[in-house]
Amino acid sequence: MSTNTPLKMTPVDHGAVLDNAHVGDIHGAFGSIRAHHPNHKLGWKGRLTTLLAIIGPGLIVMVGDNDAGAFGTYTQAGQNYGTTLLWTLLLLIPVLYINQEMVLRLGAVTGVGHARLIFERFGKFWGAFSVVDLFILNALTIVTEFIGISLGLDYLGVPKVAGLIAAAIIIMLAATTGSFRRFERFAMFLVLGSLLLIPVLLMVHPPMSQIAHDFVTPAMPAHSKLSEVMLLIIAIVGTTIAPWQLFFQQSYLIDKRITPRYIKYARIDLWLGIIIVIIGAVAMMAFCAQTFAGTPEFGNFVDAGAVAHGIEKYVGHLPGVLFAIALIDASIIGAAAVSLSTAYALGDVLSIKHSLHRKASDAKGFYAVFCGLIAIAATLVLTPHVPLGLLTNLVQTLAGVLLPSATVFLLLLCNDRAVLGPWVNSHAINLFSGAVVAVLVMLSIILTASVLFPAITGSQIVWILVIGSSATLLSVISVKSYERIKGVSPATKFTYSKVLQETWRMPPLHELSPAKISLLSRIWMIVLRSYLVVAAGMLIFKMIMLAIG
């Protein structure tokens, strides 16, 4: 989406910000800065002070993504296939950064949450789909977080009922104090807890040369079924790049009152989060590979709780305890972040007060959604005979359906000059992001099909990849040829001064020019809608059959 009409580049103080709590001084976990803090010609102490105040959104969204589901996926990869799949994490680093950096820019420049932008720029159908799907997916994801807490508590010998209730209360209390800084400090404490995986790695001491080799050398596990390995790779992608991350980081960054002038600091924060999440993922794959190599458990993954028992059996009690604590820590920060992403999205769309700066009495709807999701998830895990395995499969399927649409909208919004002005994507970012979106669409199709049809074969997966790649390439060639024949010129490029760029914010939504969607974007939307209809139909059919059978 683009326009050739130059934008009126008048700086806007508040722009489209919907909540007054989102405007003012920045109070982070590690410091505060004034709203009109000087941002030019700062010495190194001033830049460090600014960075410490900004740090938070990137760390929380990344470490929150190393949640219970990630623990299960990464440890499964290590226990079943050794370190041969470490290279997938290296490939995901640029994808993680590009995706979340686009979200970062959207939040800082627009002051409006991701769901609200989809509603305003793409219409009620896609807006409603995004919010409803996000709500259902997040609710089920939070259930998996409490399953992770339950597994950790079980290993530590803590009573399940008391432990889960305590965890739920702690999460609720941390977010409902009316102090953004208190919540962020709580989250930073959990981020620090995620580093417990490092001493586990050191105690297991796998061969670092092998880890380094497999991290940079793509290979497939020998003597393994292609379909099973591919599905695990897709699971690694799905657990590393989750839809809720897009909604959470954009809204949390707005709630922290970060504006365009602090984008460069927010990017550093994001890189710190990516480094920590990759270190954690590598550690889990590596110490599980070393722990279970040559044992009867190798290739027979059960769950993260069984991994803790296996570490104790073959390495020692202390690393098992540290792993279990890290699992609980990751599940708590995951539950908090996923719940907040949902509450933020609904608050943004419904235009109700939605900020951690507000007390519970001043933002009843926002905190009711947050606490309600936590309470329901904990209750479901404590309820006997609830089909937790079915819920886990449903989470995977819904994630496969939502992820492509979320990334497509993200890419389109970041090319909407009325929304981002001088901050729109560069041509290089568009090429890379477009390729990533195409791959994610194909992988999500495979993931959805694998959950609905577990008997999918390796050859069928290969055909999906081949056909999808060919269709994507042909569509791009066709559109470019059409534009050349019709004489369609690319969007005019504009240059802006650094000061003007740092002070520009999206105007109020009602002042924006109508969205202009390119032919390639329209094709993407048609294909995406068709896929969603088919996937939703298959999902409903599968759930009905499971309920009957």
C-alpha positions in Angstrom: 0.0 0.0 0.0 1.5 3.3 -1.0 0.6 6.7 -2.3 2.6 9.1 -4.6 1.2 12.2 -2.8 3.7 13.8 -0.4 2.6 13.8 3.2 2.1 16.9 5.3 5.0 16.5 7.7 3.7 18.6 10.5 4.9 17.1 13.9 2.1 15.7 15.9 2.4 15.6 19.7 -0.2 12.9 20.4 -1.3 11.9 17.0 -3.7 9.0 17.0 -2.9 7.9 20.6 -6.2 6.7 22.1 -5.4 6.7 25.8 -4.0 9.7 27.7 -2.1 7.3 29.9 0.1 6.5 26.9 1.5 10.0 26.9 4.0 11.4 29.3 7.3 10.6 31.0 8.9 7.1 30.5 9.2 5.1 33.7 11.0 1.8 33.0 12.3 -0.9 35.2 15.9 0.5 35.1 15.2 4.3 35.0 13.1 7.2 33.9 13.4 9.9 31.4 11.3 13.0 30.8 8.9 13.3 27.9 10.9 16.1 26.5 14.3 14.5 27.4 17.0 16.0 25.1 17.8 13.4 22.4 20.6 15.1 20.5 24.3 15.4 21.3 24.0 13.3 24.4 27.2 12.0 25.9 27.7 8.3 26.6 26.2 8.6 30.1 23.1 10.3 28.7 22.7 7.6 26.0 23.2 4.8 28.6 20.6 6.4 30.8 18.1 6.6 27.9 18.8 3.0 26.9 18.2 1.8 30.5 14.9 3.6 30.6 13.8 2.2 27.2 14.8 -1.4 27.8 11.8 -3.7 28.4 9.5 -4.3 25.5 11.9 -6.3 23.3 13.3 -8.3 26.2 9.8 -9.2 27.5 8.3 -10.1 24.1 11.3 -12.3 23.2 11.8 -14.1 26.6 8.0 -14.4 26.9 8.1 -16.4 23.7 10.5 -18.9 25.3 7.5 -20.2 27.1 6.1 -23.6 28.0 5.5 -24.5 24.4 9.0 -23.4 23.5 10.5 -25.6 26.3 8.6 -28.5 24.9 9.6 -27.9 21.3 13.3 -27.2 21.9 13.8 -30.0 24.3 12.0 -32.4 22.0 14.4 -31.4 19.2 17.4 -32.1 21.4 16.2 -35.3 22.9 14.9 -36.8 19.6 17.5 -35.5 17.1 20.5 -34.3 19.0 21.9 -30.9 17.9 21.3 -31.4 14.2 18.5 -28.9 14.1 20.3 -26.0 15.8 20.8 -24.3 12.4 17.1 -23.5 12.3 17.6 -21.1 15.1 20.3 -19.2 13.2 18.0 -18.8 10.2 15.2 -17.5 12.5 17.3 -14.6 13.9 16.8 -12.2 11.0 13.2 -13.2 10.7 12.6 -12.4 14.4 14.3 -9.1 14.1 12.6 -8.0 10.9 9.1 -8.9 12.1 9.4 -7.3 15.6 11.3 -4.3 14.3 8.4 -3.6 11.9 6.0 -3.9 14.9 8.3 -1.6 16.9 8.1 1.1 14.3 4.3 0.8 14.0 3.9 1.2 17.8 6.3 4.2 18.2 5.0 6.1 15.1 1.2 5.4 15.3 0.4 5.2 19.0 -2.3 2.7 18.0 -2.4 -1.0 18.7 -2.1 -3.6 15.9 -5.7 -4.7 16.0 -7.0 -1.2 15.7 -4.9 -0.5 12.7 -6.1 -3.7 11.0 -9.7 -2.6 11.6 -9.2 0.9 10.3 -7.1 0.0 7.2 -8.5 -3.3 6.1 -12.1 -3.3 7.3 -14.3 -4.9 9.9 -14.0 -8.5 8.4 -10.3 -8.7 8.8 -10.3 -6.7 12.0 -12.9 -9.0 13.7 -11.1 -12.1 12.4 -7.8 -10.9 13.8 -9.2 -10.1 17.3 -11.5 -13.1 17.6 -8.8 -15.5 16.4 -6.2 -13.8 18.7 -8.5 -14.1 21.7 -9.2 -17.8 21.2 -5.6 -18.7 20.4 -4.2 -16.7 23.3 -6.8 -18.2 25.7 -5.7 -21.7 24.7 -2.0 -20.7 24.8 -2.3 -19.5 28.4 -3.7 -23.0 29.2 -0.5 -24.5 27.9 1.5 -22.0 30.1 -0.3 -23.4 33.2 0.3 -26.9 32.0 4.0 -25.9 32.0 3.7 -24.5 35.5 2.0 -27.8 36.6 4.9 -29.9 35.1 7.5 -27.8 36.9 5.6 -27.9 40.2 5.1 -31.7 39.9 8.9 -32.2 39.5 9.6 -30.0 42.5 7.1 -31.8 44.6 4.9 -28.7 45.2 1.1 -29.4 45.5 -0.5 -28.8 42.1 -3.6 -26.9 43.3 -1.8 -24.6 45.7 1.0 -23.9 43.2 -1.2 -23.1 40.3 -3.5 -20.8 42.4 -0.4 -19.1 43.8 1.0 -18.6 40.3 -2.3 -17.1 39.0 -2.5 -14.7 41.9 1.1 -13.6 41.5 0.6 -12.9 37.8 -2.7 -10.9 38.5 -1.1 -8.9 41.3 1.9 -8.0 39.3 -0.2 -6.4 36.6 -2.9 -4.7 38.6 -1.0 -2.4 40.8 -1.5 0.7 38.6 2.2 1.1 38.2 3.8 0.3 34.8 7.2 0.3 36.4 6.3 -2.3 39.0 5.0 -4.7 36.3 8.1 -4.2 34.2 10.4 -4.8 37.2 8.5 -8.0 37.8 8.9 -9.0 34.2 12.7 -8.2 34.3 13.0 -10.5 37.3 11.5 -13.2 35.2 13.8 -12.4 32.3 16.7 -12.8 34.7 15.2 -16.2 35.8 15.3 -17.4 32.2 19.1 -17.3 32.4 19.0 -20.4 34.8 19.3 -22.4 31.6 22.9 -21.4 31.3 24.2 -23.1 34.5 22.2 -26.2 33.4 24.1 -26.1 30.1 27.4 -25.7 32.0 26.6 -28.6 34.3 25.8 -30.9 31.4 28.8 -29.6 29.5 28.0 -30.8 25.9 30.8 -30.5 23.3 30.8 -26.8 22.3 32.6 -27.5 19.0 29.7 -29.7 17.9 27.2 -27.1 19.0 29.0 -24.4 17.0 29.2 -26.6 13.9 25.5 -27.6 14.0 24.5 -24.0 14.6 25.9 -22.9 11.3 25.7 -26.1 9.2 22.2 -27.1 7.9 21.6 -30.8 8.0 18.8 -33.3 8.6 18.9 -36.0 11.2 20.1 -39.3 9.8 17.7 -42.2 9.6 14.6 -40.1 10.4 11.3 -39.7 8.7 11.2 -36.5 6.7 7.6 -35.8 7.6 8.4 -35.9 11.4 11.5 -33.8 11.1 9.7 -31.2 8.9 6.9 -31.0 11.4 9.3 -30.4 14.2 11.1 -27.7 12.2 7.7 -26.1 11.6 7.0 -26.3 15.3 10.3 -24.5 16.0 9.3 -21.8 13.6 5.9 -21.5 15.2 7.0 -21.4 18.7 9.8 -18.8 17.9 7.5 -16.5 15.9 4.1 -16.4 17.5 1.2 -14.1 16.5 0.7 -12.7 20.0 4.2 -11.2 19.8 3.1 -8.7 17.1 0.1 -7.5 19.1 1.9 -7.5 22.5 5.0 -5.6 21.6 3.2 -2.9 19.6 0.8 -2.2 22.5 3.3 -2.6 25.3 5.7 -0.2 23.6 2.8 2.4 23.3 2.0 1.8 26.9 5.6 2.6 27.8 5.2 5.9 25.9 8.1 5.2 23.5 8.0 7.6 20.5 9.9 7.7 17.2 12.9 9.5 18.8 13.6 6.4 20.8 13.4 3.8 18.1 17.1 3.3 17.9 17.2 2.4 21.6 14.2 0.1 21.3 16.0 -1.7 18.5 18.9 -2.4 20.9 16.4 -3.7 23.4 15.0 -6.0 20.8 18.4 -7.3 19.9 19.1 -8.1 23.6 15.9 -10.0 23.8 16.7 -12.0 20.6 20.2 -12.9 21.9 18.7 -14.2 25.2 16.0 -16.2 23.5 18.4 -17.8 21.1 20.9 -18.6 23.9 18.0 -20.3 25.8 16.9 -22.3 22.8 20.4 -23.4 21.9 21.0 -24.4 25.6 17.9 -26.5 25.7 18.6 -28.4 22.5 22.3 -28.8 23.5 21.9 -30.1 27.0 19.0 -32.4 26.1 21.1 -33.8 23.2 24.0 -34.5 25.6 21.8 -35.8 28.4 19.8 -38.3 26.5 22.4 -39.4 23.9 22.8 -43.2 24.0 20.0 -43.7 26.5 16.7 -45.5 26.1 14.9 -42.1 26.3 16.7 -40.8 23.2 14.2 -40.3 20.5 11.3 -40.9 22.9 10.3 -37.4 24.1 7.3 -37.2 26.4 7.1 -33.6 27.9 9.2 -31.0 29.6 8.5 -32.6 33.0 10.0 -35.9 31.8 13.1 -33.9 30.6 13.6 -32.6 34.2 13.5 -36.1 35.6 15.8 -37.3 32.9 18.3 -34.5 33.7 18.3 -35.6 37.3 18.7 -39.2 36.4 21.7 -38.8 34.1 23.3 -35.5 35.4 22.2 -34.6 38.9 19.4 -33.2 41.0 20.6 -29.5 40.9 20.4 -29.1 37.1 17.0 -30.8 37.2 15.7 -28.4 39.8 17.1 -25.4 37.9 15.5 -26.6 34.7 12.1 -27.0 36.4 12.4 -23.5 38.0 13.3 -22.1 34.5 10.2 -23.9 33.1 7.9 -22.3 35.7 9.6 -18.9 35.2 9.1 -19.1 31.4 5.5 -20.2 31.8 4.7 -17.3 34.1 6.2 -14.6 31.9 4.5 -16.3 28.9 1.1 -16.3 30.6 1.5 -12.6 31.6 2.6 -11.4 28.2 0.0 -13.4 26.2 -2.8 -12.3 28.5 -1.7 -8.7 28.2 -1.6 -8.9 24.4 -5.3 -9.9 24.4 -6.3 -7.3 26.9 -4.4 -4.6 25.0 -6.0 -5.6 21.7 -9.6 -5.6 23.0 -9.0 -2.3 24.8 -7.6 -0.7 21.7 -10.4 -1.9 19.4 -13.2 -1.1 21.9 -11.6 2.3 22.8 -11.7 1.5 26.6 -9.0 2.5 29.0 -6.2 0.0 28.6 -2.9 0.8 30.3 -0.7 -0.6 33.1 -0.4 3.0 34.3 -4.0 2.8 35.4 -5.3 1.1 38.5 -7.8 -1.7 38.3 -10.6 0.7 39.4 -9.8 3.0 36.5 -9.6 0.3 33.8 -12.1 -2.3 34.8 -12.6 -3.9 31.4 -8.9 -4.1 30.6 -8.0 -5.8 33.8 -11.1 -8.0 33.7 -10.0 -9.5 30.4 -6.4 -10.0 31.7 -7.4 -11.6 35.1 -10.3 -13.5 33.5 -8.0 -15.3 31.0 -5.5 -16.2 33.8 -8.3 -17.5 36.1 -10.0 -19.6 33.3 -6.7 -21.1 32.2 -5.7 -22.1 35.7 -9.2 -23.6 36.3 -9.1 -25.7 33.2 -5.7 -27.2 34.1 -7.0 -28.0 37.6 -10.3 -29.5 36.2 -10.2 -33.3 35.9 -10.7 -35.0 32.5 -10.1 -31.8 30.5 -8.6 -32.9 27.1 -5.3 -31.0 27.5 -3.8 -32.8 24.5 -6.7 -31.8 22.3 -6.3 -28.2 23.5 -2.6 -28.3 22.6 -3.4 -29.5 19.1 -6.0 -26.8 18.7 -3.4 -24.1 19.7 -1.0 -25.4 17.0 -3.8 -25.3 14.4 -5.0 -21.9 15.2 -1.5 -20.6 15.3 -1.0 -22.0 11.8 -4.1 -20.2 10.6 -3.4 -16.8 12.3 0.3 -16.4 11.7 0.2 -15.8 7.9 -2.6 -13.3 8.2 -0.8 -11.5 11.0 2.4 -11.2 9.0 0.7 -10.2 5.8 -1.1 -7.4 7.6 2.1 -6.4 9.3 3.9 -6.1 5.9 1.0 -4.1 4.3 0.8 -1.7 7.3 4.5 -1.0 7.1 4.1 0.0 3.5 1.2 2.3 4.2 2.6 5.8 3.9 -0.4 7.4 5.5 0.3 5.3 8.6 4.1 5.3 8.8 5.0 8.4 6.8 8.8 8.6 6.6 9.1 5.3 8.5 7.7 3.0 5.8 9.7 -0.1 4.8 12.7 0.1 2.6 12.7 -1.9 -0.7 15.2 -4.4 0.8 13.0 -5.0 3.9 10.0 -5.6 1.7 11.8 -8.2 -0.4 13.0 -10.1 2.6 9.6 -9.7 4.5 7.7 -10.8 1.4 9.8 -14.0 1.1 9.3 -14.6 4.8 5.5 -14.2 4.5 5.5 -16.7 1.6 7.5 -19.2 3.6 5.3 -18.8 6.7 2.1 -19.3 4.6 3.5 -22.6 3.3 4.7 -23.7 6.7 1.4 -22.8 8.3 -0.4 -24.9 5.7 1.8 -27.9 6.4 1.4 -27.3 10.2 -2.4 -27.1 9.9 -2.6 -30.1 7.6 -0.3 -32.1 10.0 -2.6 -31.5 12.9 -5.8 -32.2 11.0 -4.3 -35.2 9.1 -1.5 -36.8 11.2 -0.8 -39.4 8.4 0.7 -36.7 6.1 3.9 -38.1 4.4 7.2 -36.5 3.6 6.6 -36.5 -0.1 3.3 -34.6 0.4 5.2 -32.0 2.5 7.8 -31.6 -0.2 5.0 -31.1 -2.8 3.4 -28.4 -0.7 6.8 -26.6 -0.5 7.4 -27.0 -4.3 3.9 -25.9 -5.4 3.9 -23.0 -2.9 7.3 -21.7 -3.9 6.4 -22.0 -7.6 3.0 -20.2 -7.1 4.6 -17.4 -5.2 7.3 -16.9 -7.8 4.8 -16.9 -10.7 2.5 -14.5 -8.9 5.3 -12.0 -8.4 6.4 -12.3 -12.0 2.8 -11.9 -13.3 2.1 -8.8 -11.2 5.4 -7.2 -12.1 4.7 -7.9 -15.8 1.2 -6.5 -15.5 2.5 -3.3 -13.9 5.1 -2.9 -16.6 2.5 -3.3 -19.3 0.1 -0.9 -17.7 2.9 1.6 -16.9 2.4 1.4 -13.2 5.3 3.2 -11.5 6.6 2.5 -8.1 5.7 4.8 -5.2 7.6 8.1 -5.1 10.4 8.2 -2.6 10.7 11.1 -0.2 13.6 12.2 2.0 13.2 13.7 5.4 15.5 15.4 7.9 16.4 13.3 10.9 14.7 15.7 13.3 11.5 15.7 11.3 11.5 11.9 11.1 12.0 11.6 14.8 9.1 13.9 15.6 6.6 12.7 13.0 3.6 10.7 14.3 0.6 9.3 12.6 -2.3 11.8 12.6 -5.6 10.8 14.1 -7.2 7.9 12.3 -10.1 9.9 10.9 -7.7 12.2 9.1 -5.9 9.4 7.2 -6.3 9.1 3.5 -8.0 5.9 2.3 -5.8 2.8 2.1 -4.4 2.1 -1.4 -3.7 -1.6 -1.9 -1.5 -2.8 -4.7 -2.4 -5.6 -7.1 0.1 -8.0 -5.5 -1.4 -7.2 -2.1 -4.9 -7.8 -3.4 -3.8 -11.2 -4.7 -2.3 -12.0 -1.3 -5.5 -11.0 0.4 -7.6 -13.2 -1.9 -5.3 -16.2 -1.5 -5.2 -15.7 2.3 -9.0 -15.5 2.6 -9.4 -18.6 0.6 -6.9 -20.5 2.7 -8.5 -19.3 5.9 -11.9 -20.5 4.8 -10.6 -24.0 3.8 -8.4 -24.2 7.0 -11.3 -23.2 9.2 -13.6 -25.7 7.6 -11.1 -28.5 8.0 -10.5 -27.5 11.7 -14.2 -27.5 12.5 -14.6 -30.9 10.8 -11.7 -32.3 12.8 -13.0 -31.0 16.1 -16.4 -32.5 15.4 -14.9 -35.9 14.6 -12.8 -35.8 17.7 -15.8 -34.9 19.8 -17.9 -37.7 18.3 -15.1 -40.3 18.4 
